[in-house]
Protein backbone atom coordinates (compact mmCIF):
# COMPACT_ATOMS: atom_id res chain seq x y z
CA UNK A 1 0.00 0.00 0.00
CA UNK A 2 1.36 3.42 -0.93
CA UNK A 3 1.11 5.88 1.96
CA UNK A 4 0.56 9.60 1.66
CA UNK A 5 0.08 12.39 4.20
CA UNK A 6 -1.59 15.76 4.38
CA UNK A 7 -0.63 18.50 6.80
CA UNK A 8 -3.70 20.70 6.68
CA UNK A 9 -6.69 22.21 8.38
CA UNK A 10 -9.91 20.37 9.07
CA UNK A 11 -12.91 21.84 7.28
CA UNK A 12 -15.82 20.80 9.45
CA UNK A 13 -18.16 21.13 6.45
CA UNK A 14 -16.16 18.41 4.70
CA UNK A 15 -15.57 19.98 1.28
CA UNK A 16 -12.09 21.46 1.66
CA UNK A 17 -9.04 20.97 3.88
CA UNK A 18 -7.87 17.56 4.99
CA UNK A 19 -11.32 16.08 4.38
CA UNK A 20 -10.98 16.88 0.67
CA UNK A 21 -7.41 15.57 0.70
CA UNK A 22 -8.33 12.22 2.25
CA UNK A 23 -11.25 11.73 -0.15
CA UNK A 24 -8.90 12.42 -3.05
CA UNK A 25 -6.23 10.03 -1.76
CA UNK A 26 -8.89 7.34 -1.48
CA UNK A 27 -9.92 7.82 -5.12
CA UNK A 28 -6.27 7.29 -6.11
CA UNK A 29 -6.18 4.04 -4.16
CA UNK A 30 -3.71 5.31 -1.56
CA UNK A 31 -3.52 5.06 2.22
CA UNK A 32 -4.08 8.60 3.51
CA UNK A 33 -2.90 10.07 6.80
CA UNK A 34 -3.47 13.54 8.25
CA UNK A 35 -1.81 15.93 10.70
CA UNK A 36 -4.37 18.60 11.64
CA UNK A 37 -3.00 22.15 11.84
CA UNK A 38 -6.17 24.14 12.51
CA UNK A 39 -9.87 23.42 12.80
CA UNK A 40 -12.02 25.60 10.56
CA UNK A 41 -15.70 26.01 11.33
CA UNK A 42 -18.45 28.00 9.66
CA UNK A 43 -21.34 29.72 11.40
CA UNK A 44 -24.81 29.13 9.92
CA UNK A 45 -26.22 31.93 12.07
CA UNK A 46 -23.76 34.48 10.68
CA UNK A 47 -23.71 33.97 6.94
CA UNK A 48 -21.26 31.06 7.10
CA UNK A 49 -18.55 33.23 8.72
CA UNK A 50 -15.35 31.22 9.21
CA UNK A 51 -13.53 30.68 12.51
CA UNK A 52 -10.10 29.09 12.67
CA UNK A 53 -8.89 27.30 15.83
CA UNK A 54 -5.19 26.37 15.77
CA UNK A 55 -4.14 22.98 17.11
CA UNK A 56 -1.49 23.49 19.77
CA UNK A 57 2.15 23.06 18.81
CA UNK A 58 2.73 20.00 20.94
CA UNK A 59 -0.27 18.20 19.44
CA UNK A 60 0.83 19.08 15.91
CA UNK A 61 4.39 17.83 16.50
CA UNK A 62 3.03 14.66 17.99
CA UNK A 63 0.88 14.03 14.89
CA UNK A 64 3.85 14.67 12.57
CA UNK A 65 5.91 12.23 14.62
CA UNK A 66 3.17 9.61 14.26
CA UNK A 67 2.79 10.14 10.53
CA UNK A 68 6.36 10.67 9.31
CA UNK A 69 8.48 8.87 11.92
CA UNK A 70 6.06 6.21 13.04
CA UNK A 71 4.72 5.29 9.61
CA UNK A 72 6.43 7.14 6.76
CA UNK A 73 4.97 8.54 3.56
CA UNK A 74 5.88 8.30 -0.12
CA UNK A 75 4.51 11.81 -0.65
CA UNK A 76 2.93 14.65 1.27
CA UNK A 77 1.04 17.87 0.78
CA UNK A 78 0.40 20.82 3.03
CA UNK A 79 -2.63 23.09 2.98
CA UNK A 80 -3.84 25.64 5.51
CA UNK A 81 -1.10 25.95 8.14
CA UNK A 82 -2.40 28.91 10.11
CA UNK A 83 0.50 29.46 12.53
CA UNK A 84 4.24 30.09 12.37
CA UNK A 85 4.94 26.92 14.30
CA UNK A 86 2.95 24.90 11.75
CA UNK A 87 5.13 26.34 8.96
CA UNK A 88 8.30 25.57 10.92
CA UNK A 89 7.19 22.05 11.90
CA UNK A 90 6.22 21.31 8.28
CA UNK A 91 9.68 22.42 7.18
CA UNK A 92 11.30 20.31 9.86
CA UNK A 93 9.46 17.07 9.06
CA UNK A 94 9.51 17.38 5.26
CA UNK A 95 13.25 18.08 5.25
CA UNK A 96 14.27 15.74 8.08
CA UNK A 97 12.28 12.85 6.58
CA UNK A 98 13.48 13.77 3.08
CA UNK A 99 10.03 13.80 1.54
CA UNK A 100 10.95 14.77 -2.00
CA UNK A 101 7.41 14.37 -3.34
CA UNK A 102 6.04 17.32 -1.38
CA UNK A 103 3.28 19.53 -2.75
CA UNK A 104 2.91 22.96 -1.15
CA UNK A 105 -0.58 24.40 -1.49
CA UNK A 106 0.04 27.86 -0.04
CA UNK A 107 -3.49 28.39 1.32
CA UNK A 108 -3.84 31.98 2.43
CA UNK A 109 -7.56 32.54 2.60
CA UNK A 110 -10.74 30.52 2.09
CA UNK A 111 -13.05 31.42 -0.76
CA UNK A 112 -15.74 33.75 0.48
CA UNK A 113 -14.12 34.19 3.89
CA UNK A 114 -13.05 37.73 4.53
CA UNK A 115 -10.66 36.79 7.30
CA UNK A 116 -7.60 38.95 7.89
CA UNK A 117 -4.65 37.97 5.77
CA UNK A 118 -1.38 37.34 7.47
CA UNK A 119 1.43 38.58 5.21
CA UNK A 120 4.15 37.54 7.69
CA UNK A 121 2.93 33.96 7.60
CA UNK A 122 2.89 34.03 3.78
CA UNK A 123 6.47 35.26 3.84
CA UNK A 124 7.50 32.43 6.19
CA UNK A 125 5.77 29.92 3.93
CA UNK A 126 7.68 31.29 0.92
CA UNK A 127 11.06 31.22 2.67
CA UNK A 128 10.80 27.92 4.50
CA UNK A 129 8.59 25.77 2.30
CA UNK A 130 9.05 26.81 -1.34
CA UNK A 131 12.62 25.41 -1.40
CA UNK A 132 11.28 22.00 -0.37
CA UNK A 133 8.39 21.84 -2.81
CA UNK A 134 8.38 19.49 -5.78
CA UNK A 135 5.28 21.39 -6.84
CA UNK A 136 3.81 24.63 -5.44
CA UNK A 137 0.15 25.17 -6.33
CA UNK A 138 -0.82 28.81 -5.73
CA UNK A 139 -4.05 30.28 -7.09
CA UNK A 140 -3.91 33.71 -8.73
CA UNK A 141 -4.13 35.57 -5.42
CA UNK A 142 -1.51 33.40 -3.74
CA UNK A 143 0.75 33.66 -6.80
CA UNK A 144 0.66 37.46 -6.46
CA UNK A 145 1.46 37.23 -2.75
CA UNK A 146 4.34 34.77 -3.20
CA UNK A 147 5.86 36.59 -6.17
CA UNK A 148 5.36 40.11 -4.90
CA UNK A 149 3.57 41.13 -8.12
CA UNK A 150 0.77 43.63 -7.52
CA UNK A 151 -1.71 41.59 -9.51
CA UNK A 152 -1.84 38.29 -11.38
CA UNK A 153 -4.76 38.43 -13.77
CA UNK A 154 -3.31 37.80 -17.24
CA UNK A 155 -1.45 34.84 -18.71
CA UNK A 156 1.73 36.94 -18.97
CA UNK A 157 1.48 37.83 -15.28
CA UNK A 158 0.94 34.16 -14.45
CA UNK A 159 4.16 33.32 -16.31
CA UNK A 160 6.08 36.09 -14.58
CA UNK A 161 4.79 35.01 -11.15
CA UNK A 162 5.69 31.37 -11.90
CA UNK A 163 9.26 32.40 -12.82
CA UNK A 164 9.67 34.39 -9.59
CA UNK A 165 8.20 31.61 -7.42
CA UNK A 166 10.47 29.02 -9.07
CA UNK A 167 13.34 31.42 -8.35
CA UNK A 168 12.47 31.12 -4.66
CA UNK A 169 13.05 27.38 -4.77
CA UNK A 170 9.96 25.46 -5.90
CA UNK A 171 11.05 22.86 -8.48
CA UNK A 172 7.73 23.20 -10.30
CA UNK A 173 5.02 25.83 -10.05
CA UNK A 174 1.42 25.12 -11.00
CA UNK A 175 -0.73 28.26 -10.94
CA UNK A 176 -4.35 27.27 -10.76
CA UNK A 177 -7.57 29.19 -10.85
CA UNK A 178 -6.97 30.50 -14.36
CA UNK A 179 -10.75 30.29 -14.78
CA UNK A 180 -10.64 33.70 -13.12
CA UNK A 181 -8.22 35.30 -15.62
CA UNK A 182 -9.60 38.49 -17.07
CA UNK A 183 -11.65 37.60 -20.14
CA UNK A 184 -11.17 33.84 -19.63
CA UNK A 185 -13.00 31.64 -22.14
CA UNK A 186 -11.31 28.45 -20.87
CA UNK A 187 -10.09 27.40 -17.42
CA UNK A 188 -6.37 27.88 -18.03
CA UNK A 189 -3.85 26.62 -15.49
CA UNK A 190 -0.11 27.00 -15.97
CA UNK A 191 2.76 24.65 -15.13
CA UNK A 192 6.35 25.91 -15.06
CA UNK A 193 9.21 23.48 -14.48
CA UNK A 194 11.94 26.07 -14.29
CA UNK A 195 12.50 25.92 -18.05
CA UNK A 196 9.25 25.48 -19.93
CA UNK A 197 5.66 26.56 -19.59
CA UNK A 198 2.79 24.24 -20.23
CA UNK A 199 -0.86 25.27 -20.34
CA UNK A 200 -3.63 23.02 -19.11
CA UNK A 201 -6.98 24.06 -20.50
CA UNK A 202 -10.46 22.80 -19.84
CA UNK A 203 -13.91 24.21 -20.61
CA UNK A 204 -15.09 26.85 -18.13
CA UNK A 205 -17.71 25.26 -15.89
CA UNK A 206 -20.61 27.49 -14.95
CA UNK A 207 -20.85 26.55 -11.30
CA UNK A 208 -20.65 28.21 -7.91
CA UNK A 209 -19.98 24.88 -6.22
CA UNK A 210 -16.20 24.92 -6.19
CA UNK A 211 -15.51 24.74 -2.46
CA UNK A 212 -12.33 22.74 -1.90
CA UNK A 213 -11.26 22.76 -5.54
CA UNK A 214 -7.77 24.01 -4.71
CA UNK A 215 -7.30 21.47 -1.92
CA UNK A 216 -8.51 18.66 -4.15
CA UNK A 217 -6.23 19.65 -7.02
CA UNK A 218 -3.09 19.80 -4.91
CA UNK A 219 -4.01 16.53 -3.16
CA UNK A 220 -4.50 14.88 -6.56
CA UNK A 221 -1.08 16.09 -7.75
CA UNK A 222 0.55 14.70 -4.58
CA UNK A 223 -1.35 11.43 -5.09
CA UNK A 224 -0.12 11.16 -8.68
CA UNK A 225 3.47 11.75 -7.51
CA UNK A 226 3.03 9.12 -4.78
CA UNK A 227 2.00 6.71 -7.54
CA UNK A 228 5.26 7.48 -9.34
CA UNK A 229 3.95 9.72 -12.12
CA UNK A 230 6.25 12.42 -13.50
CA UNK A 231 5.14 15.92 -12.47
CA UNK A 232 3.58 16.77 -15.84
CA UNK A 233 1.50 13.59 -15.89
CA UNK A 234 0.47 14.03 -12.25
CA UNK A 235 -0.71 17.56 -13.04
CA UNK A 236 -2.56 16.47 -16.20
CA UNK A 237 -4.35 13.70 -14.30
CA UNK A 238 -5.18 16.05 -11.41
CA UNK A 239 -6.70 18.51 -13.86
CA UNK A 240 -8.94 15.75 -15.26
CA UNK A 241 -9.82 14.64 -11.76
CA UNK A 242 -10.87 18.11 -10.56
CA UNK A 243 -12.75 18.89 -13.78
CA UNK A 244 -14.80 15.71 -13.39
CA UNK A 245 -15.35 16.46 -9.69
CA UNK A 246 -16.55 20.03 -10.36
CA UNK A 247 -18.92 18.80 -13.07
CA UNK A 248 -20.86 17.20 -10.21
CA UNK A 249 -20.67 20.11 -7.76
CA UNK A 250 -23.62 20.43 -5.43
CA UNK A 251 -24.93 22.79 -2.74
CA UNK A 252 -24.46 22.00 0.94
CA UNK A 253 -26.64 24.99 1.80
CA UNK A 254 -27.27 28.51 0.50
CA UNK A 255 -23.62 29.47 0.96
CA UNK A 256 -21.36 26.71 -0.13
CA UNK A 257 -20.98 23.58 -2.23
CA UNK A 258 -18.11 21.21 -3.04
CA UNK A 259 -17.34 19.12 -6.12
CA UNK A 260 -17.94 15.38 -6.13
CA UNK A 261 -14.59 13.56 -6.31
CA UNK A 262 -16.26 10.14 -6.25
CA UNK A 263 -17.59 10.64 -9.81
CA UNK A 264 -14.13 9.55 -10.91
CA UNK A 265 -14.76 6.11 -9.41
CA UNK A 266 -18.40 5.77 -10.41
CA UNK A 267 -17.40 6.52 -14.04
CA UNK A 268 -15.29 3.38 -13.90
CA UNK A 269 -17.74 1.25 -11.95
CA UNK A 270 -20.86 2.06 -13.93
CA UNK A 271 -19.71 2.89 -17.47
O1 LIG B 1 -10.29 26.07 0.45
C1 LIG B 1 -9.34 26.54 1.34
C2 LIG B 1 -9.43 25.86 2.67
C3 LIG B 1 -8.37 25.10 3.09
N1 LIG B 1 -8.34 24.47 4.27
C4 LIG B 1 -9.39 24.55 5.11
C5 LIG B 1 -10.50 25.29 4.77
C6 LIG B 1 -10.54 25.98 3.52
C7 LIG B 1 -11.73 26.76 3.15
O2 LIG B 1 -12.76 26.71 3.77
O3 LIG B 1 -11.55 25.36 5.62
C8 LIG B 1 -9.32 23.84 6.41
Boltz pocket constraint, residues with backbone or C-beta under 6 A from the ligand:
constraints:
  - pocket:
      binder: B
      contacts: [[A, 8], [A, 9], [A, 10], [A, 11], [A, 12], [A, 16], [A, 17], [A, 18], [A, 38], [A, 40], [A, 79], [A, 80], [A, 107], [A, 109], [A, 110], [A, 111], [A, 211], [A, 212], [A, 213], [A, 214], [A, 215]]
      max_distance: 6.0
